[in-house]
């Protein structure tokens, strides 16, 4: 594992698809979609909606995004790298997230994950300890944003649930001898504490992927 500092001024424009995870984000989804569409090299802007009950879906499609309801639909966008961002990352801050594309598009890594230089809550600390046991060291909090080759993403399905999804994906990639790197980015919005449920989901993801080949590497 290696780390990259985000430097959007030096990033080329590889072809990619932006995937925006959203849930009840009607108030913020339009600027995020429009900013993503304006990025060079972006061939598709996809909104992966997690059952919103507000007007997120309508606003997203009105802004020019393609609405997805299931991650399985991402298979239709192979072989593009998939850049997953939060609906709260807008404007210039979304452009900075293109730094996640650099190592994947260059073939230097199979996946790049965003890390915020903060300590985080109890779930984040559990996440960090569990990943360290798998050979993946990170000094900050995973923001939940990442870029991955489409083949690597498909290889990590089915995903762990909830707060453990990214943790499980990283361990799956390590277990498959794939290269995962980190990119330091500011969080797209102030993360909320994940509470007891979040800790349980992270713990479940770690237990579900605990093998000798991972833990003892």
N, C-alpha and C positions, 0 to 999 in steps of 0.2 A: 504494500500500500504506500502511496506517495501523496503529497498534498500540493495543490496549486493555489496561488493567490489570484483573485479575480482581477483582470486587467482588460476591460472590454474594448479599449482602444487598439489592442493588438490582435484581436480575434478575427480570423477570416470568416467567410460566410458560407459554411457548408450547408447542404440541403438537410432539412430536418422537419419534423412535425412537432408542434407545441401542443402539449396536453395540459389543460387547466382543470385542476380538481376543484369542484365547487359544491357548496351546499348552502342554500339560502343566502346567496351572494348577489342578489339583484342590484344592490346599491353600488357594487364595485366591479361587477363582471364586465361591463361594457368597456371601460378604459383599459382593462387588462387585455381583452380580445383585440381591441384596436391597436394597442401597442405591439402585441404579438404579430398581428398581420403586417405591421410596418417593418418588422425586422427583416434584413436581407437573408435570402436563402430559405425562408420558411415556406414550405409547400402546403401545409395544412395547419389550421388552428382548430383544435378539438376541445370541446368542453365535456368533461366526464362528470356528470351530475349524480350526486349521491342522494337522490330522492328529495330534492328541494320542494318546499310547499309554498314558496313565494313565486315571483315571476322570473326567477333566474333563467329558466330554460328559454322563455320567450325573448328576454333581453339578449341572451347569448346568441341566439340565431338571428335576431334583428341586427346584431353587430357584425355578423358575417362568419360566425363560428359554425362548425358542424357539431351537432349534439350527439353525444354517446351516452348510453345508459349502462353499458357493461364493458369491462376491460377486454373481453373477448373480441370486441369489434375493432380493437387496435391492430389485429392481425392483418387487416386490409391495408395497412399503411407500411408494411414491410417493403423494401429493406431500409426505410428511413430511420435514423436515430430518433428516439422519442425523448423530448425534453419536457419533463413534468414540472410545472410551476404552480404556485398557489394563486388563487384569485385575488389575493391582496397585493401581489407584486405588480406594480403599475409603472408606466412611463419609463424613465431612465433606469429605475430599479429593475424592470423586467429586462432591459437591454443588458444589464450586468449579469443576469442569469445565463446569458449566452456563453459565459466562461465555462459552464458545465459541458458545453458541446465540444470545446477544444480538444481535450484528451481523447474523447470517444471518436470524433471525426478523424483525428490524426492517427488512430489505431494504437494510441499509447495506453488505452485502458478500455475495458469492456463496459465500465460504468463509472460515473462521477457523481458524488453525492455532496450536497451543500451542507456546510457546517457553520453554525453561528457561534462566535467565541464567547459563550456564556456557560455557566455551570448547569443551569436547568433544574427541573424538579426531580422528585424521587424516581419517577419513571425514566427520565433521561439518564440519571446516574446508574440505574439498573441496566439500561440499554448499553451504556458505555462500558460497564464492567463485563457484560456478557459478550459484547463484540471484541473486547480486548482478549478474552479467553479464546476466541476464534481466530486471533491473529490480526485483528483490525483495530488499530489505535486511532482515536480521535480526541482532540483536546476540547471540543465544544459540543454543542447540541445539534443533532440532526434536525434541519428545518422541515424535512419531509419532501424536499425538492431534489430531483436528480435527473441525470441523462443516462440513457442506456441504449445499447444497440437493440434493434427489434428482436434479433435472435436470442440475445441474452435475457431480455424481458420475458419472452415466451418460455424460456427454460426455467424460470422461477415460479411458474404457475403450478398449482394453485397457491395463492399468496396467503400469508398469515392474516389474521383478522385485526381490524382496528389499529391501535397504536403500535402493534407489533409487526405491521405489514412491511415497513422498510427494513427493520431489523432482520426479519426472516429473509427478505430478498438478498440482503448483503451476505448473509451466511450461506444461502443457496449458491450465490456466485462464487464465494470462496471455496465451497465444497466442490464446485465444478472447475476449480483451478483457473478462474477468471480473475482479471486484474480490476480492482476497485480503488479509485482514488478519491480524495476529498478536495473540495474547492471552498475557500472561506468566503462567505457571503453574509451580509446583514439579513436577519430574518425579515420576511415580507410583511409581517405584522406581529405584534407582541403575542407570543404564544401563551395560551391559557394552560394552567396546571391540568395534568391529565388524571390526577386523583387515583383512587384505589383501582378503578376499572382500567385505567391506562397501565398501571403497574402490572396488573394481572395479565393484560393482553401482551405486554412485552415479555413477561415471564413465560407465558404459554408459547410464544414464538421461539424463545430460547430453548425451552424444554423440547419442543417438537423437532428441533434441528440439532440436538445435542448428540453428536457421534464422536467416536475416538478420532476419526480423521480430521474433524474440525477442531475439537477442543485441544488436542495435543499437537497441533501443527506448529 
